[in-house]
Amino acid sequence: MNAEALINVSQAVTHGSTRQVRNLKNRRQGIVVGCEGGELKVRVGQDLEIWSCEDCE
């Protein structure tokens, strides 16, 4: 994910929209619940994981 995409996802989540991402390293998909720096907080099922934005699309 490039910087522009990260900004767009962060703004959307901040304003209450839902955004899904896929981790390219582990092939898992989840819903973004927060962003901080270059990391995404992603809900995958019942778990909350921290993913690097560089690993996501």
C-alpha positions as CSV (number, residue, x, y, z in Angstrom):
1,M,0.0,0.0,0.0
2,N,1.4,3.3,-0.9
3,A,1.3,6.5,1.2
4,E,-1.7,7.9,-0.6
5,A,-3.7,4.7,-0.2
6,L,-2.8,4.6,3.5
7,I,-4.0,8.2,4.0
8,N,-7.3,7.4,2.2
9,V,-7.9,4.3,4.3
10,S,-7.0,6.2,7.5
11,Q,-9.4,9.0,6.7
12,A,-12.2,6.7,5.8
13,V,-11.9,4.6,9.0
14,T,-11.7,7.8,11.1
15,H,-15.0,9.0,9.6
16,G,-16.7,5.7,10.3
17,S,-16.4,3.9,6.9
18,T,-15.4,0.3,6.6
19,R,-12.2,-0.7,4.6
20,Q,-10.9,-4.1,4.0
21,V,-7.3,-5.0,3.2
22,R,-5.4,-8.1,2.3
23,N,-2.0,-8.9,3.7
24,L,0.2,-9.9,0.8
25,K,2.6,-11.9,3.0
26,N,0.1,-14.1,4.8
27,R,-2.8,-13.9,2.3
28,R,-5.2,-13.0,5.1
29,Q,-8.0,-10.4,4.7
30,G,-9.5,-8.2,7.4
31,I,-11.3,-5.0,8.3
32,V,-9.2,-2.0,9.2
33,V,-10.2,-0.6,12.6
34,G,-7.4,1.9,13.0
35,C,-4.1,3.3,11.6
36,E,-1.1,4.7,13.3
37,G,2.2,5.5,11.5
38,G,2.7,2.9,8.9
39,E,0.7,0.3,10.7
40,L,-2.9,-0.9,10.4
41,K,-4.9,-2.4,13.1
42,V,-6.9,-5.1,11.4
43,R,-9.8,-7.3,12.7
44,V,-9.5,-10.8,11.3
45,G,-12.4,-12.8,12.6
46,Q,-12.3,-12.4,16.4
47,D,-8.6,-11.4,16.5
48,L,-7.0,-7.9,16.2
49,E,-3.7,-7.9,14.4
50,I,-1.1,-5.2,13.5
51,W,0.0,-5.2,9.9
52,S,2.6,-3.1,8.2
53,C,1.0,-1.0,5.4
54,E,3.8,-2.1,3.1
55,D,2.4,-5.7,3.3
56,C,-1.1,-4.7,2.4
57,E,-3.3,-3.9,-0.6
